[in-house]
Amino acid sequence: MKSLIIGIVILAAAVFAALPCGLNWWDDVLVFLRGGLPVIAVLIGIIAVFIGIADMKDRAEAKKEAEQEKKEEQEKKAE
């Protein structure tokens, strides 16, 4: 419950700081977003590549397991 209240207070303070009637930091927020957005995009791209590689490895492993199960079933039928 404390963390919820603290989160709401911090969120309200951030909104107040960006408003023109508050601390009027909106221009600084935009500069930060313009500078940080390419960095965030690169990080998201790197994460997506790693997820894609892991997915390809999982699919290859699942395919190998399916082939192995198929071979085991054929061996059992042959006996």
LINNOR-V802020 format. One record per residue. N is the residue number from 1. RES is the residue in three letters. PSI is psi in whole degrees, -180 to 180 (999 if undefined). Layout:
n=[N,N]
res=[RES,RES]
psi=[PSI,PSI]
//
This chain:
n=[1,2,3,4,5,6,7,8,9,10,11,12,13,14,15,16,17,18,19,20,21,22,23,24,25,26,27,28,29,30,31,32,33,34,35,36,37,38,39,40,41,42,43,44,45,46,47,48,49,50,51,52,53,54,55,56,57,58,59,60,61,62,63,64,65,66,67,68,69,70,71,72,73,74,75,76,77,78,79]
res=[MET,LYS,SER,LEU,ILE,ILE,GLY,ILE,VAL,ILE,LEU,ALA,ALA,ALA,VAL,PHE,ALA,ALA,LEU,PRO,CYS,GLY,LEU,ASN,TRP,TRP,ASP,ASP,VAL,LEU,VAL,PHE,LEU,ARG,GLY,GLY,LEU,PRO,VAL,ILE,ALA,VAL,LEU,ILE,GLY,ILE,ILE,ALA,VAL,PHE,ILE,GLY,ILE,ALA,ASP,MET,LYS,ASP,ARG,ALA,GLU,ALA,LYS,LYS,GLU,ALA,GLU,GLN,GLU,LYS,LYS,GLU,GLU,GLN,GLU,LYS,LYS,ALA,GLU]
psi=[-39,-42,-35,-46,-45,-41,-42,-41,-44,-41,-44,-40,-40,-42,-44,-39,-32,-20,148,-32,-10,-123,-10,51,11,-41,-40,-36,-42,-41,-43,-44,-41,-39,-33,-22,-45,-38,-44,-41,-41,-45,-42,-40,-43,-43,-42,-39,-46,-40,-41,-43,-44,-38,-41,-40,-42,-42,-41,-41,-41,-38,-42,-42,-40,-41,-39,-41,-38,-42,-42,-39,-39,-38,-40,-38,-34,-28,999]
//
